Amino acid sequence: MIKRMKEKTSELKKQVFALYLAYKKKETPLIAKVFTAIVVAYALSPIDLIPDFIPVLGYLDDFILIPMGVAIALKLIPAEIMEECRKEADRKLKNDIPEAKVAGVIIVMLWILILGFIGYRILTIIKAV
């Protein structure tokens, strides 16, 4: 069972990376790019919609929301573009993927900026009271 879960996780990782590559292609339709950007950002984000420490519900996003988002994004992107991106993802995943590391750093930085802005707004509201 654990082996099968590792295989599914590896396949999902490859799909998310292929979606990222499809997002970068100019042939990808705009609506697909927008949805794909949301799915990839959420999949790579260290912050979950439902925190993992909440029993059962905490893993809901990992086991349902991300695969569902990937499935919808795959339907929005033309098959020939996805096939090309899957092959490229396979090739790049066998090597080191600096693009994924850069994307992860960017997403973490965005979360830090968002949380910092929220903290700043809360402090200004508290000072005003």
N, C-alpha and C positions, 0 to 999 in steps of 0.2 A: 504494500500500500504506500509506504513512504517513497519507494522508488518511482511509483506511478505519479505521485504528487510532485516529485522533483522534475520528472519529465514534463508534466503539465506546466510547471512554473517556468522551466526553461523555454518551452514553446511560447508561453505568454510573453516572456521577456523578448524573444525574437520577434513576435508580432508587434509589440510596442515599439521596438527599434525600427522595424520595417515601416510602421505608421509614421514615425518621426522622419524617416527618409522620404516617404511619400509626401509629407507635409511640405518639405523643402522643394519639391518639384513644381515648376510653373504650370504643368499640364493638369495638376490636381484642381478640381472645382473649388470655388471659394467656400461654399458651405461645408464641404469635406475638410478643407483646411482648418476652418474655425472649430469644428467638432473634434477633429483629430488633435489640434493643439490643446484643447481642454482635457481630452482623454490622456494624452501623453504627459502633460503637466501633472495631472492628478496621480497617474501611475508612478511617476518619478518623485513625487512630493513626499517628504518624510512626515508630513502632517496629514492625517486622515480626517475625513468627514465625521466618521464615528470612531473615537479612540479605541485602540485594540484592547485596552484593559477592561472594557465593558464586556461582560460575559456574552457569548454568542453573537450579539450585534456588532461587537468590535471587529470581527473578521468578515462581516457582511460585505463591506466594500472590497476586501481583498478577493473574496471568492465569488461575488455576484456582480457588483457594480463595475469593476475594472473589466472583467471578461465581457460583460454586456456592452460596455462602451466600446471596447475593441471590435466586437461583432458588428455594431451599428456603423462604426467608422469604416470597417472593411466593406460594407455594403455601399457606402457613399463614394468610395474611391474606385475608379475603373479597374477592371481585372488585370489589364496589361501593365498598368502602372504598379499595382501591388505585386505582380509576379516579378517584375524587374527589381522592386525594392526588397522583396524577400530574398532574392539571390544576392543582392548587395549586402543585406543584413547578415546572411549566412557567412559571406566572405569576411565581413568586418568583425563579426563576433568570434571568428576563429583567431583573429589577431586582437590586439588591444583596441578598444574603442574610445579614443579621446573625445569624440563628439558627445558620447553619453555622459562622460565625466563632466564636461563643460556644461551640458544641459542641466545636470544635477546641481552643480554649483550655482548656476543662474537661478534655478528654482528655489534653492535654499536662500539665496540672497533676496529674492522677491518676497519670500515669506518673512524674512527678517525686516525688510522695509515696511511691509504691511503691518506687522506687529508693532514695530517702532512708531509708525504713524498713529495706530490705535492708542498706544500708550501715551503718546504726546497729546492726542485729543482728550484723553481721559484726564491727564494732568491739568490741561488748560481749563477744563470744565470744573475740576475740583478747586483750582485756584480762584475761579470766578465766583464760586459759592462762598 
